[in-house]
Amino acid sequence: MQLVAVSVATLILLALSAFQIALAAGAPFGRFAWGGEYRVLPAIQRIASVVSVPIYAFAASFPLQKAGLVSIWPAGFIEPGIWTIACTLAVSIGLNAMSRSRPERMVMTPVAAVLAVLFFIVSLS
């Protein structure tokens, strides 16, 4: 179960990274992110999209290490890191659900929920 949760979470984070790179490059998907106010993101939000990519990689490294697939962090860093990210994702469910953008609410709320559940599964395994 742990390996499945880690694999699915990593694939979702990779997809989100590709999505953020597309947003940063000017793709017209802005209604699905950052409050959905702009179809094509303005410069400051494009920068935020670029910054989010290493954050997703950072998040993915914790379940990958817990599953023994990578070795990046000191052992004592993994458990608190996974729990912190899982709780952050749980909070992001509510934040995405409150977005003024219907497309963002409909797409990103379930994505955040699935990621939160997957991180909690890995945390508990």
N, C-alpha and C positions, 0 to 999 in steps of 0.2 A: 504493500500500500504506500509506503514511504517513497519508493522509487517512482511510482506513478504520479504521486502528488508533486514531487520535485520536478519530474519531466514536464508535466502540464504547466506548472507555475513558471518554469523556465521558458517554455514556448510562448506563454502569454506575455511574459516580460520582453521577450525578443520581438513579438508582434507590436507591443506598445512602443518599443524603441524604434522600430521601423516607422510606425505611425508618427512619432515625434520628429524623426528625421524628415519625413515627408512634409510635416507642418513647417518645420524650419526652412525647408526648401521652397515653400510657397504653395504647397498643395492646398486646394480649396476645401479642407476638412475642418476648419476652425470651429464650426458649429458643434463639433463633438468634443471640444476641449477648451480649457481655460475660460469657462463661463459661457462659451458659445456665442459671444457677442460679434465676432468677426468671421466671415467666411474664409478669408485669407488673413493670417495673423499679421499684426503690425510687428515692427522690428523687436520691441522689447519682449513680446511673447514668443517670437521666434528664438530669441536668445534663451528664454526659459525652456523652450522645447529642446534645445541643444543641451542645456544643463541637466535636463531630466534623464537623458540617455545614460550617463555614468551612474546616476542614482539608481536606475533600474538594474544596471550591472552589479552595483554594490548590493542591492537587495537580493539579486539572484545568487550571489556568492554564498550566502548563508545556508540555504537549503542544499545547495550543491555540495558544500563542505560537510554538512551534517550527514549526507548520504555517502560520503567518502569519495566523491567524484573529483574534488579539487582540494587543495590544501593551501589556504591563503592566510587565515587568521589564527591567532593563538586559540587553543582549545577553550579557554574560559570565556572567550568573546562570542562564541557561537550561540549558546542558549539565550543569553540576554538579547543578542542581536535579532535572532529569529522572533522572539516574543515581542520585541519593540516594533519590528516591521509588521508583524501580524496585527498588533493593536493599532498601529498607524493605518493599516489598510482597513480595519474595522471602522475607524473614525471616518475614513474617506468614503465609505458607503453612504453615510449620512450627508457628507458634504456634496457628493455627486448627486444624491437624491434631491438636494435643495437647489441645484443649478437652475438658472432661469432658462436655460436651453433644453428644450424637450429632447432633441437628439442626444445631447450629453447625458441627460437623466436616463434615457432608455438604453443607451449602450454602455456607458461607463459605470453606472451603478451596479449592474450585474457583473461586469468585469471585476470591479473592486470587491464585490461579494465573493466571487469565485476565488480570487487571489487570497482574500482573507481566510477563507475556509481551508484552502490548500496550505497556507502558512501555518495555520493552527494544527492541521493534521501533521505536518512535519514537526512542529514544536512538541507535539504530544507523543511522537513516535521514538 
